[in-house]
Amino acid sequence: MPRMTTRITATLFNDPGCPWGYSAIPALRTLEWRYGDQLDWRLVLIGLTESAQQYVDRGYTTLSNASGMLGFRRFGMPLNAEPRERLSATAPGCRAIVAARIDAPGSEWRVMRAIQLAYFTTPMVLGDPAALRDALARMDGVDAGAIIARIDDDDVTAAYDADRARTRTAAGTPGALQGKTANSDGAERYTAPSIIFERDGQRLEATGFQPVEAYDVLVANLDPTLARRTPAESAADVLDAFADSAHGPWISTAEVAAVMAAGNDAPDRESAERELIELVDSGSARRIRMGDGAVWSRATD
């Protein structure tokens, strides 16, 4: 009889306002390419801050927030370095994602991506309901108005509080040993983008920002019988593969390059972008400028 395989559960702790969580998207997309639905993803919202005053008390300013983005350019995701009108808590964005998860399970990934792209490629204020609504309205298949109307509802609050409580259980974990957890509000918590991989009672953790190789080693050790897809041979293959992704069809240059990288080779973003430009020139792909970069998809007409 064929062996019955239990999927690996991958629980991702993330926050739409965390630049480390945003910068990890190429690695997460690579896992999606390699293992597909053999990984059963769950999203837990960290809730980095409940009020803008928390950032003020830590010495953050709109200038330091903008300048800090420059250090993340090396990871390749499109970024904006324009100062925002004001600092903002991340809680409203987290609550919007939780509302989507409750009302349309699975849509939380698309909502998360829409908010991340808006927040990190424009001077969007994350706590502004109108700005959140505008960000979600740009993503197909998302009811922006309904989500924003729900962010303070009791069931959303309860689910969000449960996520925050689950995030703050990192004391004594492998990540704490590595110095990759944080205590910013009274309890040791997982930092973004931590992933817990579980299968048949086994549990392995990759806490905080990690290279894709770290994730890959954990997955392979949990189940060496998995099917593992080889790197994409072309940018066109990547666009085709993610046209119907739960995260939405738009994919950054860094993501395409990461999916095309072999082994431990560094992603070649320049070569990936050249291929993508050729696809646009032929009329088979579209490019949308975002921040200091762009996202791409297959042309649909």
Backbone hydrogen bonds in HBPLUS format (Angstrom, degrees):
<---DONOR---> <-ACCEPTOR-->    atom                        ^
c    i                          cat <-CA-CA->   ^        H-A-AA   ^      H-
h    n   atom  resd res      DA  || num        DHA   H-A  angle D-A-AA Bond
n    s   type  num  typ     dist DA aas  dist angle  dist       angle   num
A0008-ILE N   A0038-GLN O   3.08 MM  30  6.40 151.4  2.17 171.8 165.5     1
A0040-ASP N   A0008-ILE O   2.73 MM  32  5.97 168.2  1.74 156.6 160.7     2
A0009-THR N   A0198-GLU O   2.88 MM 189  5.12 159.3  1.92 158.4 157.0     3
A0198-GLU N   A0009-THR O   2.87 MM 189  5.12 151.8  1.95 144.9 153.6     4
A0010-ALA N   A0040-ASP O   2.94 MM  30  5.81 162.8  1.97 128.8 133.9     5
A0042-ARG N   A0010-ALA O   2.88 MM  32  6.14 151.7  1.96 150.2 148.8     6
A0011-THR N   A0196-ILE O   2.92 MM 185  5.11 167.3  1.94 148.1 148.3     7
A0196-ILE N   A0011-THR O   2.95 MM 185  5.11 153.5  2.02 137.2 145.0     8
A0012-LEU N   A0042-ARG O   2.77 MM  30  6.06 166.9  1.79 173.0 168.3     9
A0044-VAL N   A0012-LEU O   2.84 MM  32  6.01 172.2  1.85 162.4 161.6    10
A0013-PHE N   A0194-SER O   2.79 MM 181  5.14 167.7  1.80 155.2 159.5    11
A0014-ASN N   A0044-VAL O   3.03 MM  30  6.41 160.5  2.06 166.4 172.6    12
A0046-ILE N   A0014-ASN O   2.95 MM  32  5.64 157.1  2.00 141.9 146.1    13
A0018-CYS N   A0015-ASP O   3.12 MM   3  5.53 168.9  2.14 123.0 122.8    14
A0022-TYR N   A0018-CYS O   3.07 MM   4  6.38 151.4  2.15 148.0 156.6    15
A0023-SER N   A0019-PRO O   2.89 MM   4  5.96 154.0  1.96 138.6 145.7    16
A0024-ALA N   A0020-TRP O   3.11 MM   4  6.26 126.8  2.41 139.3 151.5    17
A0025-ILE N   A0022-TYR O   3.22 MM   3  5.69 167.9  2.23 114.7 118.0    18
A0027-ALA N   A0024-ALA O   3.01 MM   3  5.46 120.6  2.38 112.8 126.9    19
A0028-LEU N   A0024-ALA O   3.06 MM   4  6.35 160.5  2.10 156.7 163.0    20
A0029-ARG N   A0025-ILE O   2.83 MM   4  5.99 156.5  1.89 157.0 163.4    21
A0030-THR N   A0026-PRO O   3.02 MM   4  6.20 144.4  2.15 138.5 147.9    22
A0031-LEU N   A0027-ALA O   3.11 MM   4  6.47 152.4  2.19 146.7 152.9    23
A0032-GLU N   A0028-LEU O   3.08 MM   4  6.39 154.5  2.15 143.6 150.6    24
A0033-TRP N   A0029-ARG O   2.94 MM   4  6.25 152.1  2.02 145.3 152.6    25
A0034-ARG N   A0030-THR O   2.88 MM   4  6.13 165.9  1.90 154.4 157.7    26
A0035-TYR N   A0031-LEU O   2.95 MM   4  5.94 168.5  1.97 155.8 158.1    27
A0036-GLY N   A0032-GLU O   2.95 MM   4  4.95 143.0  2.09 126.0 134.5    28
A0229-ARG N   A0034-ARG O   2.91 MM 195  4.47 173.2  1.92 130.7 131.9    29
A0038-GLN N   A0035-TYR O   3.04 MM   3  5.59 161.0  2.08 141.0 144.0    30
A0039-LEU N   A0036-GLY O   3.39 MM   3  6.37 173.1  2.39 122.9 124.6    31
A0091-ALA N   A0049-THR O   3.14 MM  42  6.05 136.5  2.34 165.1 176.4    32
A0054-GLN N   A0051-SER O   3.17 MM   3  5.78 150.1  2.27 112.2 118.9    33
A0055-TYR N   A0052-ALA O   2.97 MM   3  5.50 129.2  2.23 111.3 123.0    34
A0056-VAL N   A0052-ALA O   3.17 MM   4  6.58 157.4  2.23 147.4 154.3    35
A0057-ASP N   A0053-GLN O   2.79 MM   4  5.99 162.8  1.82 155.8 159.2    36
A0058-ARG N   A0054-GLN O   3.25 MM   4  6.42 131.4  2.50 130.5 142.1    37
A0058-ARG N   A0055-TYR O   3.08 MM   3  5.07 131.5  2.33  94.5 107.9    38
A0060-TYR N   A0055-TYR O   2.99 MM   5  5.36 156.2  2.05 156.3 148.9    39
A0059-GLY N   A0056-VAL O   2.96 MM   3  5.18 160.0  2.00 109.5 115.2    40
A0065-ASN N   A0061-THR O   2.93 MM   4  6.08 153.7  2.00 147.8 155.6    41
A0066-ALA N   A0062-THR O   3.10 MM   4  6.25 158.8  2.15 139.6 144.5    42
A0067-SER N   A0063-LEU O   2.86 MM   4  6.04 172.6  1.87 159.7 162.0    43
A0068-GLY N   A0064-SER O   2.88 MM   4  5.77 147.0  1.99 136.5 145.3    44
A0069-MET N   A0066-ALA O   3.16 MM   3  5.53 144.0  2.29 105.4 114.8    45
A0070-LEU N   A0067-SER O   3.10 MM   3  5.70 149.4  2.19 113.9 121.6    46
A0071-GLY N   A0068-GLY O   3.30 MM   3  5.88 143.3  2.45 111.0 118.2    47
A0072-PHE N   A0069-MET O   2.97 MM   3  5.43 156.2  2.03 113.4 121.0    48
A0073-ARG N   A0070-LEU O   3.30 MM   3  5.57 166.8  2.31 109.3 113.2    49
A0075-PHE N   A0072-PHE O   3.14 MM   3  5.85 163.8  2.17 118.5 123.0    50
A0076-GLY N   A0073-ARG O   2.99 MM   3  5.47 158.6  2.04 115.6 122.3    51
A0292-ASP N   A0079-LEU O   2.84 MM 213  5.52 126.7  2.13 132.3 145.7    52
A0080-ASN N   A0120-PHE O   2.71 MM  40  5.82 121.9  2.04 151.8 149.7    53
A0094-CYS N   A0090-THR O   3.12 MM   4  6.39 161.7  2.15 155.4 161.2    54
A0095-ARG N   A0091-ALA O   2.83 MM   4  6.03 162.3  1.86 161.6 166.2    55
A0096-ALA N   A0092-PRO O   3.02 MM   4  6.26 150.9  2.11 144.7 152.1    56
A0097-ILE N   A0093-GLY O   3.19 MM   4  6.49 154.2  2.26 146.6 152.5    57
A0098-VAL N   A0094-CYS O   2.96 MM   4  6.30 155.7  2.02 150.7 157.9    58
A0099-ALA N   A0095-ARG O   2.86 MM   4  6.09 158.4  1.91 149.9 155.7    59
A0100-ALA N   A0096-ALA O   3.11 MM   4  6.37 155.5  2.17 143.8 149.7    60
A0101-ARG N   A0097-ILE O   3.00 MM   4  6.27 153.5  2.08 145.0 152.5    61
A0102-ILE N   A0098-VAL O   2.99 MM   4  6.29 148.9  2.09 151.7 159.2    62
A0103-ASP N   A0099-ALA O   3.05 MM   4  6.23 172.3  2.06 155.1 156.8    63
A0104-ALA N   A0100-ALA O   2.85 MM   4  5.61 157.1  1.90 149.1 155.0    64
A0107-SER N   A0104-ALA O   2.86 MM   3  5.67 164.8  1.88 152.7 157.9    65
A0111-VAL N   A0107-SER O   3.04 MM   4  6.34 160.5  2.08 156.0 161.9    66
A0112-MET N   A0108-GLU O   2.83 MM   4  5.91 157.0  1.88 141.7 148.6    67
A0113-ARG N   A0109-TRP O   3.02 MM   4  6.21 162.7  2.05 144.7 149.0    68
A0114-ALA N   A0110-ARG O   2.98 MM   4  6.18 158.7  2.03 145.0 151.0    69
A0115-ILE N   A0111-VAL O   3.02 MM   4  6.24 161.8  2.05 153.0 157.0    70
A0116-GLN N   A0112-MET O   2.93 MM   4  6.14 165.2  1.95 153.8 158.5    71
A0117-LEU N   A0113-ARG O   2.93 MM   4  6.07 173.8  1.94 156.3 157.8    72
A0118-ALA N   A0114-ALA O   3.11 MM   4  6.21 158.8  2.16 141.4 147.6    73
A0119-TYR N   A0115-ILE O   2.81 MM   4  5.92 164.2  1.84 154.3 159.2    74
A0120-PHE N   A0116-GLN O   2.89 MM   4  5.95 166.8  1.91 158.0 161.0    75
A0121-THR N   A0117-LEU O   3.08 MM   4  5.79 129.8  2.35 136.7 145.7    76
A0128-ASP N   A0125-VAL O   3.07 MM   3  5.61 168.7  2.08 123.6 125.6    77
A0131-ALA N   A0128-ASP O   3.03 MM   3  5.25 117.2  2.43 103.7 118.9    78
A0132-LEU N   A0128-ASP O   2.97 MM   4  6.29 157.1  2.02 157.3 164.6    79
A0133-ARG N   A0129-PRO O   2.89 MM   4  6.09 159.3  1.93 147.9 153.6    80
A0134-ASP N   A0130-ALA O   2.94 MM   4  6.18 158.0  1.99 146.4 152.2    81
A0135-ALA N   A0131-ALA O   2.99 MM   4  6.21 154.3  2.06 145.1 151.9    82
A0136-LEU N   A0132-LEU O   3.01 MM   4  6.29 159.9  2.05 153.2 157.9    83
A0137-ALA N   A0133-ARG O   2.90 MM   4  6.02 147.4  2.00 147.2 156.8    84
A0138-ARG N   A0135-ALA O   3.40 MM   3  5.70 151.1  2.49 101.0 108.7    85
A0139-MET N   A0136-LEU O   3.05 MM   3  5.48 162.1  2.08 114.1 119.9    86
A0147-ILE N   A0143-ASP O   3.10 MM   4  6.32 160.1  2.14 157.5 163.4    87
A0148-ILE N   A0144-ALA O   3.07 MM   4  6.28 172.1  2.07 158.8 160.2    88
A0149-ALA N   A0145-GLY O   3.04 MM   4  6.13 151.6  2.12 144.9 153.0    89
A0150-ARG N   A0147-ILE O   3.00 MM   3  5.25 147.2  2.11 104.3 114.5    90
A0153-ASP N   A0150-ARG O   2.98 MM   3  5.31 170.2  1.99 121.2 124.3    91
A0157-THR N   A0153-ASP O   2.91 MM   4  6.17 162.5  1.94 157.4 163.0    92
A0158-ALA N   A0154-ASP O   2.89 MM   4  6.13 159.8  1.94 151.2 156.4    93
A0159-ALA N   A0155-ASP O   3.05 MM   4  6.16 160.7  2.09 140.9 146.0    94
A0160-TYR N   A0156-VAL O   2.84 MM   4  5.98 159.8  1.88 152.1 158.3    95
A0161-ASP N   A0157-THR O   2.86 MM   4  5.99 162.2  1.89 150.1 155.1    96
A0162-ALA N   A0158-ALA O   2.99 MM   4  6.20 147.3  2.10 140.6 149.5    97
A0163-ASP N   A0159-ALA O   3.02 MM   4  6.33 149.4  2.11 143.3 151.1    98
A0164-ARG N   A0160-TYR O   2.96 MM   4  6.29 162.2  1.99 154.7 159.1    99
A0165-ALA N   A0161-ASP O   2.92 MM   4  6.12 154.1  1.99 144.8 152.1   100
A0166-ARG N   A0162-ALA O   2.94 MM   4  6.10 157.0  1.99 145.3 151.5   101
A0167-THR N   A0163-ASP O   2.91 MM   4  6.14 152.8  1.99 150.2 157.9   102
A0168-ARG N   A0164-ARG O   3.20 MM   4  6.38 140.6  2.36 138.7 147.9   103
A0168-ARG N   A0165-ALA O   3.18 MM   3  5.20 127.2  2.47  94.2 107.4   104
A0190-TYR N   A0167-THR O   2.94 MM  23  5.52 152.3  2.01 144.8 151.5   105
A0170-ALA N   A0188-GLU O   3.14 MM  18  5.33 160.0  2.18 133.2 130.8   106
A0173-THR N   A0170-ALA O   3.21 MM   3  5.51 155.5  2.27 135.5 131.6   107
A0176-ALA N   A0173-THR O   2.99 MM   3  5.19 124.8  2.30 102.0 116.1   108
A0177-LEU N   A0173-THR O   3.21 MM   4  6.64 152.3  2.29 151.0 158.4   109
A0178-GLN N   A0174-PRO O   3.13 MM   4  6.47 143.9  2.27 142.4 152.1   110
A0180-LYS N   A0175-GLY O   2.84 MM   5  5.08 165.3  1.86 157.5 153.1   111
A0179-GLY N   A0176-ALA O   3.10 MM   3  5.02 153.7  2.17  99.4 107.6   112
A0182-ALA N   A0189-ARG O   3.08 MM   7  5.40 157.3  2.13 144.3 151.1   113
A0189-ARG N   A0182-ALA O   2.69 MM   7  5.40 167.5  1.71 163.0 167.5   114
A0194-SER N   A0191-THR O   2.94 MM   3  5.92 126.9  2.23 138.6 146.5   115
A0195-ILE N   A0206-ALA O   2.87 MM  11  5.27 162.8  1.90 144.5 149.7   116
A0206-ALA N   A0195-ILE O   2.86 MM  11  5.27 163.3  1.89 162.9 167.8   117
A0197-PHE N   A0204-LEU O   2.80 MM   7  5.23 163.3  1.83 170.1 169.5   118
A0204-LEU N   A0197-PHE O   2.85 MM   7  5.23 163.5  1.88 156.4 162.0   119
A0199-ARG N   A0202-GLN O   2.98 MM   3  5.21 151.2  2.07 135.9 144.5   120
A0202-GLN N   A0199-ARG O   2.87 MM   3  5.21 163.9  1.89 122.1 125.6   121
A0214-ALA N   A0211-PRO O   3.01 MM   3  5.63 138.9  2.18 115.6 124.9   122
A0216-ASP N   A0212-VAL O   2.95 MM   4  6.18 163.6  1.98 154.6 159.7   123
A0217-VAL N   A0213-GLU O   3.01 MM   4  6.15 155.0  2.07 147.2 152.1   124
A0218-LEU N   A0214-ALA O   3.32 MM   4  6.58 160.5  2.36 146.3 150.6   125
A0219-VAL N   A0215-TYR O   3.02 MM   4  6.33 165.8  2.04 159.1 162.6   126
A0220-ALA N   A0216-ASP O   2.98 MM   4  6.11 166.3  2.00 150.5 154.4   127
A0221-ASN N   A0217-VAL O   3.04 MM   4  6.20 149.0  2.14 143.9 151.9   128
A0222-LEU N   A0218-LEU O   3.05 MM   4  6.30 146.8  2.17 147.1 155.8   129
A0223-ASP N   A0219-VAL O   3.15 MM   4  6.44 152.7  2.23 151.7 158.2   130
A0226-LEU N   A0223-ASP O   3.34 MM   3  5.97 166.5  2.35 120.3 120.9   131
A0232-ALA N   A0259-VAL O   3.20 MM  27  6.04 159.2  2.24 132.1 134.4   132
A0238-VAL N   A0235-ALA O   3.10 MM   3  5.12 119.1  2.49  95.0 109.8   133
A0239-LEU N   A0235-ALA O   3.05 MM   4  6.41 163.2  2.08 156.6 159.9   134
A0240-ASP N   A0236-ALA O   2.98 MM   4  6.17 159.7  2.02 150.6 156.3   135
A0241-ALA N   A0237-ASP O   2.96 MM   4  6.08 157.5  2.01 144.2 150.4   136
A0242-PHE N   A0238-VAL O   3.15 MM   4  6.33 149.3  2.24 151.1 157.5   137
A0243-ALA N   A0240-ASP O   3.42 MM   3  5.34 168.9  2.43 103.6 106.2   138
A0245-SER N   A0242-PHE O   3.19 MM   3  4.77 167.7  2.20 106.2 104.8   139
A0248-GLY N   A0245-SER O   3.02 MM   3  5.28 164.7  2.04 111.3 115.9   140
A0251-ILE N   A0296-TRP O   2.91 MM  45  5.25 158.5  1.96 143.1 149.9   141
A0296-TRP N   A0251-ILE O   2.79 MM  45  5.25 155.0  1.86 135.2 142.0   142
A0256-VAL N   A0252-SER O   3.12 MM   4  6.47 162.4  2.15 152.9 157.0   143
A0257-ALA N   A0253-THR O   2.95 MM   4  6.19 169.3  1.96 157.8 160.6   144
A0258-ALA N   A0254-ALA O   2.97 MM   4  6.07 153.0  2.04 141.1 148.6   145
A0259-VAL N   A0255-GLU O   3.03 MM   4  6.25 161.2  2.07 153.2 157.0   146
A0260-MET N   A0256-VAL O   3.14 MM   4  6.34 139.5  2.31 143.9 155.0   147
A0261-ALA N   A0257-ALA O   3.12 MM   4  6.23 120.0  2.50 139.4 153.5   148
A0261-ALA N   A0258-ALA O   3.23 MM   3  5.22 148.2  2.34  98.2 107.3   149
A0265-ASP N   A0262-ALA O   2.85 MM   3  5.57 158.5  1.89 148.6 153.0   150
A0272-ALA N   A0268-ASP O   3.12 MM   4  6.35 161.4  2.15 150.3 156.0   151
A0273-GLU N   A0269-ARG O   2.88 MM   4  6.03 158.6  1.93 147.9 153.6   152
A0274-ARG N   A0270-GLU O   3.01 MM   4  6.25 152.3  2.09 145.2 152.6   153
A0275-GLU N   A0271-SER O   3.14 MM   4  6.44 159.7  2.18 149.3 153.5   154
A0276-LEU N   A0272-ALA O   2.98 MM   4  6.28 157.5  2.04 148.4 155.2   155
A0277-ILE N   A0273-GLU O   2.82 MM   4  6.03 158.3  1.87 152.9 158.1   156
A0278-GLU N   A0274-ARG O   3.06 MM   4  6.31 155.5  2.13 145.7 152.1   157
A0279-LEU N   A0275-GLU O   3.03 MM   4  6.36 147.6  2.14 144.8 153.8   158
A0280-VAL N   A0276-LEU O   3.00 MM   4  6.35 152.4  2.08 148.5 155.7   159
A0281-ASP N   A0277-ILE O   2.89 MM   4  6.16 159.1  1.93 150.7 156.9   160
A0282-SER N   A0278-GLU O   3.00 MM   4  6.22 141.2  2.15 140.8 150.6   161
A0284-SER N   A0279-LEU O   2.98 MM   5  5.34 139.7  2.15 165.1 159.9   162
A0283-GLY N   A0280-VAL O   3.00 MM   3  5.08 151.8  2.08 102.8 111.8   163
A0299-ALA N   A0284-SER O   3.07 MM  15  5.13 169.1  2.08 106.8 109.1   164
A0286-ARG N   A0297-SER O   2.75 MM  11  5.38 158.1  1.80 157.7 162.7   165
A0297-SER N   A0286-ARG O   3.12 MM  11  5.38 146.2  2.24 138.8 144.5   166
A0288-ILE N   A0295-VAL O   2.89 MM   7  5.40 165.6  1.91 160.3 163.7   167
A0295-VAL N   A0288-ILE O   2.91 MM   7  5.40 151.9  1.99 147.5 155.9   168
A0290-MET N   A0293-GLY O   2.92 MM   3  5.31 166.2  1.94 119.2 123.9   169
A0293-GLY N   A0290-MET O   2.77 MM   3  5.31 159.6  1.81 142.6 146.8   170
